[in-house]
Each structure stands twice: as C-alpha cells, then as structure tokens.
Amino acid sequence: MKAKHQRLTLAVLAVVALVGAGVLAAYALQDQASYFYTPSDIASKNPNVGTAIRLGGMVEEGSIQRSTDGVTVHFIVQDGTAQQPVTFTGITPDLFVEGSGVVADGKLDAKGVFVAEKLLAKHDENYIPRELEGIDMTAGKQKTETLVQ
C-alpha cells in the first residue's frame, strides 16, 4: 500500500471516529437535556408528565403562598397570556419576589402543577443587593486632574 493511500485511510478512519464520538455523546446527553418553556408553551404543547423541562416567566403579583412547613412555596408563573401553577420545596433565592423573573427546573405532575426542583431568580441590570442600598458608590472615587484638557 502506498503512503498516499495509507494517509487517506487514516483520514477516513479519523473522520468516522469523530462522527461516531459525536453521535455517542449526543445519545448519552439526550436524557439530560431540558427544554425551555413559557406558560403559553406548556398550555399549547402539553409536555409529557414527568419530562424534565425548564419553565420561565414572571412571578404573578400576590401569588406567592408559603406552606406551614416553612420550606414549600406555591406560586404562579405567567407570561402575559397564560399562567402555570408551580410548587417548590427548598430555600428560595433572595431575589425571588412577586413581579420578578424566574426560571424553574422541574417536571409537570399528573394534576398539571409544575413541581420545581431548582429556582433561579432573574434581576434587571439595575439590581443592587439589599446590603448595599443607600450606599454612595461614588464616594471612594477621587477626581484626577491632568495637564491635557
């Protein structure tokens, strides 16, 4: 076999190996994928009960209800056209408040309630932690003067 044919054979084998590795990785990650849904998407597409999905929207004003156990929270996520009831058991993020954005990882139960396993609270670009409210952030900056104007 000539050297030219050996290189061609190795190149073809390398491409086949890469494609095979990619297919194997995609197959292995298939069960780990979580698709993003809004409440409107859930209402229209009806995802299967027990399928891992990611729900995103706004926490409806006046919808947060905390159970007597102290760790279970019931609330409604809405996107302007549809609403989705959500239950979460655990410690909520500090930014989780009514009227703010939220992304929840979880599954739908048989009753149509989204059971969240993880909550992520979203904030806008003007967010300031409670601990820093009222602090003048420009106080430490000094004005520097230059000779060039």
Secondary structure, 3 states (H helix, E strand, C coil): CCHHHHHHHHHHHHHHHHHHHHHHHHHHHHHHCCEEECHHHHHHHCCCCCCCEEEEEEECCCCCEECCCCCEEEEEEECCCCEEEEEEECCCCCCCCCCCEEEEEEEECCCCCEEEEEEEECCCCCCCCHHHCCCCCCCCCCCCCCCCC
